[in-house]
Amino acid sequence: MAAANATSLALFNSKICLDLWKTANDSLSSQNATSEAMLTQCIGTLLGANEDNFWVAYCNNPPDDGCPYGYCPNGDIAGFLTRLSAYIISFATACVLNMGNNSSEIIWSQLLTLYSLLVSGFISLAKQQLARIHAEVALLIVGSPLSCFLWGQTFWNLARFRRRPWTASTIARHVLLLVSFGLYLAFIIITPLPNKVSSFFTQESCYQAGLDVFAPFFLLAKASVWIFPVEFLVLLLFVLVEWNRRKSAWLERQRGWYLSWANARVFARQMWTKYPHTRFMAFIGVPFIVWVWVTEGTAVLSGVGIVPGGSVSFGQLLALFAAVPPVLAIFQVASARESKRRVLRATPAKTTFRISKFNMQSYDGLDTFDPDGTEKLQAYSEITEKFAPEHLGHHRGTAAPDEGLTFLQWWKDLLRSAITHWAWLMLTALIIGAAVGLVFTFRYLYATGFQVTDS
């Protein structure tokens, strides 16, 4: 078998096959039946010997007038690990931001994903090594729900420039987000241009045969056209029912009416606080699932998301390791919040002892007209107010975690947080399970020969 493979490779690498391959796109060669037959034999023998070498040779000069073997692989843009990393980073970062902590630094992993895909895409365009479908997949990955939220938040903050503090890190983050949005728009403008206007893309015959709808943004896909209107109608019905049930308890009549702009804002804040799980599913879970659906459907079913031979490039591995910090950030934030609660649970007992001791030693027989006595009374009042049970709730979110936190205690806090917030854990598992199910479903459809006509 090895001898046969070596013979086949020698045949393909011979001068005859190489010359035929270099002139495959010439009009004279394509009209020569003998040349076509010999080239077919070269390709066939190589396919039987080594698939990886075939793709290397085929993609060095892919034909423009046909699509016999589908798209050439581009793992750094449309590879499975690249897409998987983008999914993990997007969902994990959204979860950390939803926890409400001061965790804006975590978006650097998302920025790394955006710029790596956009810069790789523009470099491939300059070298004319990018198929139009790869550009569309890159745009789908970059234009994730999280990216849209970050871009919208950036413009919102710029509109309220004087109302927020600006540090060097904040300015750098906003500048990078604005630049990435500009690159994204430029990519969107270039990608649908026909080859008569721009000659950046390769394998145009494959794109025209496979896709006839340009959908670089997940909201433009067919799946989004019917999923998001249904979600909007369900949310609208839910809000109307809650308005009818709770308007008298939450709102005050204004001129005999509950419906006013001020009451609408109060009601929106109450709904946002009272139903965090519904909010998470509606604004993070469903968009994430639809985004995975559209991206996988475009990448896998069009044939660009499956790299022949299963080879993994360095760029894909680098993208996958970039997903580690957001995942670790979820564990860190969850453990830190449980550590704060543990400290607060232990605080009232210590405070009671300190106040009682202060009372026995300093407050008995205190002369309030004495200057020292007045200072002691003021100190006692401050301690009592600071550690009063009703005042502890105000500081619940700002309590410092245990300074001497051990590795074992960190895991205990993480486990307790998972048990306490089991509903969040189940909801997250449901969303991740749906996304994983979509990934394997599309791979199965591709393996069975299913093809997509548009995204």
GIWOWO-V623077 format. One record per pair of residues at least 24 apart in sequence whose C-alpha atoms are under 10 Angstrom apart, sorted by the first residue. I is the first residue (numbers start at 1). GAP is how many residues later the second one is. D is the distance in Angstrom with one decimal. If there is no record, write none. Layout:
BEGIN
I|GAP|D + I|GAP|D
END
This chain:
BEGIN
1|48|9.3 + 2|47|8.9 + 4|41|9.7 + 4|44|9.3 + 4|45|7.7 + 5|40|8.5 + 5|41|8.2 + 5|42|9.8 + 5|43|7.5 + 5|44|4.7 + 5|45|7.5 + 6|40|9.8 + 6|43|7.6 + 6|44|9.5 + 7|38|9.0 + 7|39|9.6 + 7|42|8.7 + 8|34|8.3 + 8|35|9.7 + 8|36|9.1 + 8|37|5.3 + 8|38|5.9 + 8|39|8.9 + 8|40|7.7 + 8|41|6.1 + 8|42|8.8 + 9|33|9.0 + 9|36|7.5 + 9|37|6.0 + 9|38|9.4 + 9|39|9.3 + 9|40|6.6 + 9|41|7.7 + 9|44|8.7 + 9|45|9.5 + 10|32|10.0 + 10|35|9.8 + 10|36|9.2 + 11|30|9.4 + 11|31|6.9 + 11|32|9.8 + 11|34|7.7 + 11|35|8.2 + 12|27|9.1 + 12|29|8.7 + 12|30|5.2 + 12|31|7.3 + 12|32|9.2 + 12|33|7.2 + 12|34|6.2 + 12|35|9.9 + 12|37|9.8 + 12|41|9.7 + 12|42|9.0 + 12|45|9.5 + 13|29|8.8 + 13|33|9.2 + 13|44|9.6 + 14|28|9.4 + 16|26|9.1 + 17|24|9.0 + 17|25|6.1 + 17|26|8.8 + 18|24|9.1 + 18|39|9.0 + 21|36|8.3 + 21|37|8.2 + 21|39|9.4 + 21|40|7.6 + 21|41|9.4 + 21|42|9.8 + 22|35|9.9 + 22|38|9.0 + 22|39|7.1 + 22|40|9.9 + 23|38|9.2 + 24|37|8.2 + 24|38|8.8 + 24|39|7.3 + 24|40|9.9 + 25|36|8.3 + 25|37|8.4 + 25|38|6.0 + 25|39|7.2 + 25|40|7.9 + 26|37|9.8 + 50|259|9.3 + 51|257|7.5 + 51|258|6.7 + 52|255|9.9 + 52|256|7.1 + 52|257|6.1 + 52|258|9.2 + 52|259|8.5 + 53|256|9.9 + 54|254|9.9 + 55|252|10.0 + 55|253|7.8 + 55|254|9.3 + 59|70|9.1 + 59|143|10.0 + 59|144|9.7 + 60|69|9.1 + 61|68|10.0 + 61|141|9.6 + 61|142|9.8 + 62|140|7.8 + 62|141|6.8 + 63|139|8.7 + 63|140|6.8 + 63|141|9.2 + 63|142|8.5 + 63|143|9.6 + 64|138|7.3 + 64|139|5.4 + 64|140|6.4 + 64|141|6.1 + 64|142|8.5 + 65|138|8.2 + 65|139|8.2 + 65|140|6.0 + 65|141|8.9 + 66|137|8.0 + 66|138|8.6 + 66|139|5.5 + 66|140|7.0 + 66|143|9.1 + 67|136|7.3 + 67|137|8.7 + 67|138|6.1 + 67|139|5.1 + 67|140|8.9 + 67|141|9.8 + 67|142|8.2 + 67|143|9.8 + 68|137|9.8 + 68|138|8.6 + 69|137|9.1 + 69|234|9.9 + 70|133|8.8 + 70|135|9.6 + 70|136|6.4 + 70|137|9.3 + 70|139|9.9 + 70|140|9.4 + 70|232|8.6 + 70|233|6.9 + 70|234|8.3 + 71|60|7.7 + 71|62|8.7 + 71|63|9.1 + 71|131|9.4 + 71|132|7.2 + 71|133|9.8 + 71|134|9.8 + 71|135|6.7 + 71|136|8.5 + 71|231|8.4 + 71|232|6.7 + 71|233|6.1 + 71|234|9.7 + 71|235|10.0 + 71|236|9.8 + 72|57|9.5 + 72|58|9.2 + 72|59|8.2 + 72|62|9.8 + 72|130|9.6 + 72|131|8.5 + 72|134|9.9 + 72|231|9.1 + 72|232|7.4 + 72|235|8.5 + 72|236|8.8 + 73|57|9.8 + 73|58|9.5 + 73|61|9.1 + 73|230|8.7 + 73|231|6.1 + 73|232|7.9 + 73|233|7.6 + 73|234|5.5 + 73|235|7.1 + 73|238|10.0 + 74|50|9.9 + 74|55|9.1 + 74|56|8.0 + 74|57|8.9 + 74|60|7.4 + 74|230|7.3 + 74|231|8.4 + 74|232|9.4 + 74|233|7.5 + 74|239|9.5 + 75|59|9.7 + 75|229|8.5 + 75|230|7.8 + 75|231|8.5 + 75|232|6.5 + 75|233|9.8 + 75|235|9.8 + 75|236|8.5 + 75|237|7.3 + 75|238|6.7 + 75|239|9.4 + 75|240|7.9 + 75|241|6.9 + 76|40|9.1 + 76|41|8.0 + 76|44|7.9 + 76|45|9.4 + 76|62|9.8 + 76|236|8.9 + 76|237|7.0 + 76|238|8.2 + 76|239|5.4 + 76|240|5.6 + 76|241|9.3 + 76|242|9.7 + 76|243|8.7 + 77|39|8.9 + 77|40|6.3 + 77|41|9.2 + 77|43|7.5 + 77|44|7.5 + 77|47|10.0 + 77|53|9.6 + 77|57|6.8 + 77|58|8.3 + 77|60|7.6 + 77|61|6.1 + 77|62|9.9 + 77|64|9.1 + 77|227|9.5 + 77|228|9.1 + 77|238|8.8 + 77|239|8.4 + 78|39|9.5 + 78|55|9.4 + 78|56|6.4 + 78|57|9.0 + 78|58|9.6 + 78|59|6.4 + 78|60|7.0 + 78|63|9.0 + 78|217|9.6 + 78|218|9.7 + 78|220|9.9 + 78|221|6.7 + 78|222|9.0 + 78|225|9.9 + 78|226|6.4 + 78|227|5.4 + 78|228|8.3 + 78|229|8.7 + 78|238|9.3 + 79|55|10.0 + 79|220|8.6 + 79|221|9.5 + 79|225|7.8 + 79|226|5.5 + 79|227|6.8 + 79|228|6.6 + 79|231|9.7 + 79|232|9.5 + 79|233|8.1 + 79|234|8.8 + 79|236|9.4 + 79|237|6.9 + 80|216|9.3 + 80|219|9.0 + 80|220|9.0 + 80|224|9.6 + 80|225|6.1 + 80|226|7.0 + 80|227|8.0 + 80|230|9.6 + 80|232|8.9 + 80|236|8.0 + 80|240|9.9 + 80|359|9.6 + 81|224|9.7 + 81|231|8.1 + 81|232|9.3 + 81|234|9.1 + 81|235|5.4 + 81|236|7.0 + 81|237|9.3 + 81|238|7.3 + 81|239|6.2 + 81|240|9.9 + 82|31|9.0 + 82|35|9.2 + 82|56|10.0 + 82|59|9.2 + 82|223|9.7 + 82|230|10.0 + 82|231|9.8 + 82|233|7.9 + 82|234|5.1 + 82|235|7.9 + 82|236|8.7 + 82|237|5.8 + 82|238|6.6 + 83|54|9.3 + 83|55|9.3 + 83|58|7.2 + 83|209|9.0 + 83|212|8.3 + 83|213|8.3 + 83|216|9.2 + 83|222|8.7 + 83|233|8.8 + 83|236|8.9 + 83|237|8.9 + 84|208|9.5 + 84|212|10.0 + 84|232|9.4 + 84|235|8.9 + 84|236|7.3 + 84|239|9.0 + 84|352|9.7 + 84|355|9.3 + 85|28|8.5 + 85|231|8.4 + 85|232|9.1 + 85|233|9.3 + 85|234|5.9 + 85|235|4.8 + 85|236|7.8 + 85|237|7.3 + 85|238|5.6 + 85|239|9.0 + 86|24|8.0 + 86|27|6.8 + 86|28|9.0 + 86|55|6.8 + 86|56|8.4 + 86|58|8.8 + 86|206|9.8 + 86|233|7.9 + 86|234|8.2 + 86|236|9.1 + 86|237|7.6 + 87|54|8.4 + 87|57|8.9 + 87|201|8.2 + 87|202|9.7 + 87|204|9.0 + 87|205|7.3 + 87|208|10.0 + 87|236|8.8 + 87|345|9.7 + 87|348|8.8 + 88|232|8.8 + 88|234|9.5 + 88|235|6.1 + 88|236|8.6 + 88|238|8.1 + 88|239|7.8 + 88|344|9.4 + 89|24|8.3 + 89|57|9.4 + 89|230|9.7 + 89|231|9.1 + 89|233|7.8 + 89|234|5.1 + 89|235|8.1 + 89|236|8.5 + 89|237|6.2 + 89|238|7.7 + 90|51|9.7 + 90|54|7.5 + 90|55|8.0 + 90|56|6.0 + 90|57|8.2 + 90|194|9.9 + 90|198|8.3 + 90|233|8.9 + 90|236|8.7 + 91|53|9.9 + 91|54|9.3 + 91|55|7.9 + 91|193|7.9 + 91|194|8.5 + 91|197|7.2 + 91|198|9.9 + 91|235|8.8 + 91|236|9.1 + 91|337|9.5 + 91|340|9.5 + 91|341|8.8 + 92|231|8.5 + 92|232|9.5 + 92|233|9.2 + 92|234|5.5 + 92|235|5.7 + 92|236|9.0 + 92|237|8.2 + 92|238|7.0 + 93|53|8.0 + 93|230|9.5 + 93|232|9.3 + 93|233|5.6 + 93|234|7.9 + 93|236|8.4 + 93|237|8.2 + 94|51|9.2 + 94|52|6.6 + 94|53|10.0 + 94|55|9.5 + 94|186|9.5 + 94|189|10.0 + 94|190|7.2 + 94|191|9.6 + 94|194|9.7 + 94|232|9.2 + 94|236|9.9 + 95|185|8.8 + 95|189|8.4 + 95|190|9.9 + 95|231|9.0 + 95|232|9.3 + 95|234|9.5 + 95|235|7.2 + 95|333|8.9 + 96|230|7.7 + 96|231|8.8 + 96|232|10.0 + 96|233|7.0 + 96|234|5.7 + 96|235|9.4 + 96|236|9.7 + 96|237|7.5 + 96|238|9.2 + 97|233|9.5 + 98|178|9.4 + 98|181|9.9 + 98|182|7.8 + 98|186|9.1 + 99|231|8.8 + 99|234|8.0 + 99|235|8.6 + 99|238|9.7 + 100|233|9.8 + 101|232|7.8 + 101|236|9.3 + 101|296|9.2 + 103|226|8.8 + 103|230|8.9 + 104|65|9.9 + 104|66|8.8 + 104|69|9.2 + 105|64|8.6 + 105|65|9.0 + 105|68|8.7 + 106|219|7.8 + 106|220|6.5 + 106|223|7.7 + 107|39|9.5 + 107|40|9.7 + 107|43|8.8 + 107|66|8.7 + 107|218|10.0 + 107|219|8.3 + 108|65|8.2 + 108|68|9.8 + 108|214|9.7 + 108|217|9.6 + 108|218|9.3 + 109|210|9.5 + 109|213|6.3 + 109|214|7.0 + 109|215|9.0 + 109|216|7.4 + 109|217|7.2 + 110|32|9.2 + 110|36|8.4 + 110|37|7.8 + 110|40|9.7 + 110|212|8.8 + 110|213|8.8 + 110|216|9.0 + 111|31|9.6 + 111|36|8.7 + 111|39|10.0 + 111|62|8.8 + 111|65|7.7 + 111|66|7.4 + 111|69|8.1 + 112|207|8.7 + 112|210|7.9 + 113|28|8.9 + 113|29|7.6 + 113|206|7.2 + 113|207|10.0 + 113|209|8.0 + 113|210|9.2 + 114|24|9.2 + 114|25|9.5 + 114|27|8.2 + 114|28|5.5 + 114|29|8.7 + 114|30|9.7 + 114|33|8.4 + 114|63|9.2 + 114|66|7.0 + 114|67|9.4 + 114|69|9.7 + 114|70|8.9 + 115|27|8.7 + 115|61|9.1 + 115|62|9.7 + 115|64|9.5 + 115|65|6.8 + 115|68|8.9 + 115|69|9.7 + 116|26|9.7 + 116|199|9.2 + 116|203|8.6 + 117|24|8.3 + 117|25|7.3 + 117|202|9.8 + 118|24|7.8 + 118|62|8.0 + 118|65|7.0 + 118|66|7.2 + 118|69|8.0 + 119|61|9.8 + 119|64|8.8 + 120|195|10.0 + 121|66|8.5 + 122|61|9.2 + 122|64|9.9 + 122|65|8.1 + 122|78|9.7 + 124|76|8.7 + 124|77|8.9 + 125|62|10.0 + 125|65|9.8 + 125|66|9.9 + 125|74|9.1 + 125|75|5.4 + 125|76|6.7 + 125|77|9.3 + 126|73|9.9 + 126|74|6.9 + 126|75|9.4 + 127|73|7.9 + 127|74|9.3 + 128|71|7.7 + 128|72|5.1 + 128|73|5.8 + 128|74|6.5 + 129|71|8.0 + 129|72|6.9 + 129|73|6.4 + 129|74|9.4 + 130|70|7.4 + 130|71|5.4 + 130|72|6.0 + 130|73|8.5 + 131|60|9.6 + 131|69|8.5 + 131|70|5.1 + 131|71|4.8 + 131|72|5.9 + 131|73|7.2 + 131|75|8.8 + 131|76|7.8 + 131|173|9.6 + 132|58|9.8 + 132|59|6.5 + 132|60|8.1 + 132|61|9.7 + 132|68|8.7 + 132|69|5.8 + 132|70|7.1 + 132|71|7.9 + 132|72|7.2 + 132|74|9.2 + 132|75|6.7 + 132|76|9.7 + 132|82|9.7 + 133|58|8.9 + 133|68|9.3 + 133|69|9.7 + 133|70|9.3 + 133|71|9.2 + 133|73|8.9 + 133|74|6.4 + 133|75|9.8 + 133|77|9.2 + 133|78|8.3 + 133|81|9.1 + 133|83|9.6 + 133|165|8.3 + 133|166|8.1 + 133|169|8.3 + 133|170|9.7 + 133|171|7.7 + 134|57|9.8 + 134|67|9.5 + 134|73|9.8 + 134|164|9.6 + 134|165|8.1 + 134|170|7.2 + 134|171|9.1 + 135|52|7.9 + 135|53|8.8 + 135|55|9.5 + 135|56|6.6 + 135|57|9.6 + 135|66|9.0 + 135|81|8.4 + 136|51|9.1 + 136|52|8.4 + 136|55|7.3 + 136|56|9.1 + 136|78|7.6 + 136|79|7.2 + 136|80|5.2 + 136|81|8.5 + 136|159|9.3 + 136|162|8.4 + 136|163|9.0 + 137|78|9.3 + 137|79|7.2 + 137|80|9.4 + 137|157|9.5 + 137|158|6.6 + 137|159|8.9 + 137|160|9.9 + 137|161|6.8 + 137|162|6.3 + 137|167|8.8 + 137|168|9.0 + 138|46|9.7 + 138|49|9.4 + 138|78|8.2 + 138|157|9.2 + 138|161|9.6 + 139|45|7.2 + 139|46|9.4 + 139|48|7.5 + 139|49|7.4 + 139|52|9.3 + 139|76|9.0 + 139|77|5.3 + 139|78|6.8 + 139|79|9.2 + 139|156|9.5 + 140|75|8.1 + 140|76|5.3 + 140|77|5.4 + 140|78|6.2 + 140|79|9.7 + 140|151|7.9 + 140|152|9.3 + 140|154|8.0 + 140|155|6.0 + 140|156|9.7 + 140|158|8.9 + 140|159|9.6 + 141|75|9.0 + 141|76|8.7 + 141|77|8.9 + 141|150|8.3 + 141|151|8.9 + 141|153|9.8 + 141|154|6.9 + 141|155|9.8 + 142|38|9.3 + 142|39|9.5 + 142|42|7.7 + 142|74|9.4 + 142|75|8.9 + 143|38|9.2 + 143|41|8.0 + 143|73|7.9 + 143|74|6.1 + 143|75|7.4 + 143|76|9.6 + 143|148|9.0 + 144|73|8.1 + 144|74|7.6 + 144|75|9.8 + 144|143|8.6 + 144|144|7.8 + 144|146|10.0 + 144|147|6.7 + 144|148|9.0 + 144|151|9.6 + 145|72|9.8 + 145|73|8.6 + 145|74|9.5 + 145|138|8.9 + 145|139|7.7 + 145|140|10.0 + 145|141|9.9 + 145|142|6.3 + 145|143|6.6 + 145|145|9.5 + 145|146|7.4 + 146|138|8.4 + 146|141|9.2 + 146|142|8.5 + 147|30|8.8 + 147|33|9.6 + 147|34|8.9 + 148|33|9.2 + 150|24|9.1 + 150|27|7.5 + 150|28|9.7 + 150|31|9.9 + 151|26|6.4 + 151|27|7.2 + 151|29|9.0 + 151|30|7.0 + 152|25|9.9 + 153|24|9.9 + 154|24|7.5 + 187|29|9.5 + 188|26|9.8 + 188|27|9.7 + 188|28|7.0 + 188|29|9.2 + 191|25|8.8 + 192|24|9.4 + 206|96|9.5 + 207|95|9.0 + 208|245|9.9 + 209|244|8.4 + 210|91|9.6 + 210|92|6.8 + 210|93|9.5 + 210|241|8.2 + 210|242|7.1 + 210|243|5.6 + 210|244|7.4 + 211|87|9.2 + 211|91|8.1 + 211|241|7.6 + 211|242|5.3 + 211|243|4.9 + 211|244|7.5 + 212|241|7.0 + 212|242|6.0 + 212|243|8.7 + 213|240|8.4 + 213|241|5.6 + 213|242|6.8 + 214|240|8.1 + 214|241|7.8 + 215|79|9.3 + 215|83|9.3 + 215|239|8.6 + 215|240|6.6 + 216|78|9.9 + 216|79|9.5 + 216|82|9.9 + 216|239|9.3 + 217|74|8.9 + 217|77|9.0 + 217|78|9.3 + 218|69|8.9 + 218|70|9.9 + 218|72|7.4 + 218|73|5.7 + 218|74|8.9 + 218|75|8.9 + 218|76|6.1 + 218|77|7.5 + 218|237|9.1 + 219|68|9.0 + 219|71|8.5 + 219|72|8.2 + 219|75|8.9 + 220|74|9.5 + 220|235|8.8 + 221|69|9.4 + 221|70|9.5 + 221|72|9.8 + 221|73|6.8 + 221|74|9.6 + 221|77|9.7 + 221|233|8.6 + 221|234|5.6 + 222|72|8.5 + 222|232|8.6 + 222|233|6.6 + 223|67|7.1 + 223|68|9.3 + 223|70|7.9 + 223|71|7.0 + 223|74|10.0 + 223|232|8.2 + 224|63|8.9 + 224|66|6.7 + 224|67|8.6 + 224|69|9.4 + 224|70|8.3 + 227|59|8.8 + 227|60|9.4 + 227|63|8.0 + 228|54|9.7 + 228|58|8.5 + 228|59|8.3 + 228|62|8.9 + 231|51|7.6 + 231|55|8.5 + 232|50|8.9 + 234|48|9.9 + 235|43|9.2 + 235|44|9.7 + 235|47|8.1 + 239|28|9.6 + 239|29|9.2 + 239|32|8.3 + 242|25|9.5 + 242|29|8.5 + 243|24|7.8 + 243|25|9.9 + 243|28|9.4 + 246|24|10.0 + 276|148|9.5 + 277|146|8.3 + 277|147|7.3 + 277|150|7.8 + 277|151|10.0 + 278|149|9.9 + 280|144|9.3 + 280|147|8.9 + 280|148|9.4 + 281|146|7.9 + 281|147|8.9 + 281|149|10.0 + 281|150|8.3 + 284|147|9.3 + 285|142|8.7 + 285|143|8.1 + 285|145|9.0 + 285|146|5.9 + 285|147|8.8 + 285|149|9.7 + 285|150|9.7 + 286|145|8.0 + 286|148|9.9 + 288|143|8.2 + 288|144|9.3 + 288|146|9.9 + 288|147|8.1 + 289|142|7.0 + 289|143|8.3 + 289|144|9.7 + 289|145|6.9 + 289|146|5.6 + 289|147|9.4 + 289|149|8.4 + 290|144|10.0 + 290|145|8.7 + 290|148|9.7 + 291|144|9.2 + 292|142|9.4 + 292|143|6.3 + 292|144|9.0 + 292|146|7.4 + 292|147|7.7 + 293|141|9.6 + 293|142|7.5 + 293|143|10.0 + 293|144|9.8 + 293|145|6.2 + 293|146|7.7 + 293|148|9.9 + 293|149|8.7 + 293|162|9.9 + 294|144|9.7 + 294|161|6.8 + 295|144|9.6 + 295|160|8.6 + 296|139|9.8 + 296|142|7.7 + 296|143|6.4 + 296|144|9.5 + 296|145|9.5 + 296|146|6.7 + 296|147|8.6 + 296|159|9.8 + 297|141|8.8 + 297|142|8.7 + 297|144|9.6 + 297|145|6.4 + 297|146|9.2 + 297|148|9.7 + 297|149|9.6 + 297|154|9.7 + 297|155|7.8 + 297|157|9.2 + 297|158|6.8 + 298|144|9.6 + 298|154|7.9 + 298|155|9.6 + 298|156|7.9 + 298|157|5.7 + 299|143|9.3 + 299|144|9.9 + 299|156|9.5 + 300|139|8.8 + 300|142|6.4 + 300|143|6.4 + 300|144|9.6 + 300|145|8.7 + 300|146|6.6 + 300|147|9.7 + 300|151|9.2 + 300|152|9.3 + 301|141|6.7 + 301|142|7.7 + 301|143|9.7 + 301|144|7.4 + 301|145|5.5 + 301|146|9.3 + 301|148|8.8 + 301|149|7.0 + 301|150|5.5 + 301|151|5.7 + 301|152|9.0 + 301|153|9.7 + 301|154|9.4 + 302|144|8.4 + 302|148|9.3 + 302|149|6.6 + 302|150|6.2 + 302|151|8.3 + 302|152|8.9 + 302|153|9.3 + 303|140|9.9 + 303|143|7.6 + 303|148|8.5 + 303|149|9.4 + 305|138|9.0 + 305|141|9.8 + 306|137|8.3 + 306|140|8.8 + 306|141|9.8 + 330|84|10.0 + 331|79|9.6 + 331|80|9.3 + 331|82|9.9 + 331|83|6.8 + 331|84|9.8 + 331|86|9.5 + 331|87|9.6 + 332|78|8.7 + 332|79|9.9 + 332|81|9.9 + 332|82|8.1 + 333|81|9.0 + 334|76|9.8 + 334|79|7.9 + 334|80|6.1 + 334|81|9.2 + 334|82|9.4 + 334|83|6.3 + 334|84|8.0 + 334|87|9.7 + 335|66|9.5 + 335|74|9.1 + 335|75|6.2 + 335|76|7.4 + 335|77|8.2 + 335|78|5.0 + 335|79|4.4 + 335|80|8.1 + 335|81|8.4 + 335|82|6.7 + 335|83|9.1 + 336|64|9.0 + 336|65|6.4 + 336|66|8.8 + 336|69|9.8 + 336|74|8.0 + 336|77|7.6 + 336|78|8.1 + 336|81|9.4 + 337|59|9.8 + 337|60|8.2 + 337|61|9.6 + 337|62|9.1 + 337|63|9.3 + 337|64|7.7 + 337|76|8.4 + 337|77|9.0 + 337|80|8.0 + 338|63|8.5 + 338|72|9.2 + 338|74|9.2 + 338|75|5.5 + 338|76|7.1 + 338|77|9.3 + 338|78|7.3 + 338|79|5.8 + 338|80|9.6 + 338|82|9.3 + 339|60|9.2 + 339|61|8.4 + 339|62|5.3 + 339|63|6.4 + 339|64|9.8 + 339|66|8.5 + 339|70|8.7 + 339|71|7.9 + 339|73|9.3 + 339|74|6.1 + 339|75|8.7 + 339|77|9.7 + 339|78|9.2 + 340|56|7.8 + 340|57|7.9 + 340|58|8.1 + 340|59|5.6 + 340|60|6.0 + 340|61|4.6 + 340|62|7.2 + 340|73|9.6 + 341|55|7.5 + 341|56|8.7 + 341|58|7.9 + 341|59|9.4 + 341|60|8.2 + 341|61|10.0 + 341|72|9.5 + 341|76|9.9 + 342|57|9.9 + 342|59|8.2 + 342|60|8.4 + 342|71|8.4 + 343|53|9.8 + 343|56|7.6 + 343|57|7.8 + 343|58|6.6 + 343|59|6.6 + 344|48|8.0 + 344|49|9.3 + 344|51|9.2 + 344|52|7.2 + 344|53|9.9 + 344|55|7.1 + 344|56|9.0 + 344|57|9.1 + 347|40|8.3 + 347|45|9.1 + 348|39|7.0 + 348|40|8.2 + 348|41|7.5 + 348|44|8.6 + 350|37|9.8 + 351|32|8.5 + 351|33|8.6 + 351|35|9.5 + 351|36|6.4 + 351|37|8.8 + 352|32|9.1 + 352|35|8.4 + 352|36|9.3 + 354|29|9.0 + 354|30|9.8 + 355|25|7.7 + 355|26|9.9 + 355|28|7.4 + 355|29|7.1 + 355|32|9.2 + 358|25|9.7
END
